[in-house]
């Protein structure tokens, strides 16, 4: 199975996680970070899930899964350690729901890549379930290649893009200038500040001419 790389907005979407273990916890944390509405269904749950429930960050239904629990789910995470239960959940899933089968990714239609963020920059790695450990290894290498300060750099690029797009420069000049900003010299915050000051000053001058 080949998954299509895709960014999706899960804000206020209802996600049902079936299972209460470590995998369910990892999925819950990722989903909550992205503003999903999370329901965990499991007779038992690890302490961290119980804590998130007590804090009101998610809903925990302390029960065995039933088909009716899935009817309003936009996304269903199948994350129990019982293959029979997992298969029942997959069979019960509404046709319109997305499914992530944590243990057997090929049985679902959604895969969770390993990923990290640097501000607006999101970097994800997936092997389509072939080798999760290799995906983690590559992610860690990329994290070292793009450290935390890249978040500020991406913010700088975003600010410059907005300024340049609103300027009187023609499309070709805009493209050249945006490409120039990809030079490593602009990783320096002083260089970033000087460029923005220079551009604003010269852009105002162009408008007055």
VENTAWO-V448721 format. One record per residue. RES is the residue in one small letter. SS is DSSP state (a for helix, b for strand, c for the rest). Layout:
BEGIN
res;ss
RES;SS
RES;SS
END
This chain:
BEGIN
res;ss
x;c
x;c
x;c
x;c
x;c
x;c
x;c
x;c
x;c
x;c
x;c
x;c
x;c
x;b
x;b
x;b
x;b
x;b
x;c
x;c
x;c
x;a
x;a
x;a
x;a
x;a
x;a
x;a
x;a
x;a
x;a
x;a
x;a
x;c
x;c
x;c
x;b
x;b
x;b
x;b
x;b
x;c
x;c
x;c
x;c
x;c
x;a
x;a
x;a
x;a
x;a
x;a
x;a
x;a
x;c
x;c
x;c
x;c
x;b
x;b
x;b
x;c
x;c
x;c
x;c
x;c
x;a
x;a
x;a
x;a
x;c
x;c
x;c
x;c
x;b
x;b
x;b
x;b
x;c
x;c
x;c
x;c
x;a
x;a
x;a
x;a
x;a
x;a
x;a
x;a
x;a
x;a
x;c
x;c
x;c
x;c
x;c
x;b
x;b
x;b
x;b
x;c
x;c
x;c
x;a
x;a
x;a
x;c
x;c
x;c
x;c
x;c
x;c
x;b
x;b
x;b
x;b
x;b
x;c
x;c
x;b
x;b
x;b
x;b
x;b
x;c
x;c
x;c
x;c
x;c
x;c
x;a
x;a
x;a
x;a
x;a
x;a
x;a
x;a
x;a
x;a
x;a
x;a
x;a
x;a
x;c
x;c
x;c
x;c
x;a
x;a
x;a
x;a
x;a
x;a
x;a
x;a
x;a
x;a
x;a
x;a
x;a
x;a
x;a
x;a
x;c
x;c
x;c
x;c
x;c
x;a
x;a
x;a
x;a
x;a
x;a
x;a
x;a
x;a
x;a
x;c
x;c
x;c
x;a
x;a
x;a
x;a
x;c
x;a
x;a
x;a
x;a
x;a
x;a
x;a
x;a
x;a
x;a
x;a
x;a
x;a
x;a
x;a
x;a
x;a
x;a
x;a
x;a
x;c
END
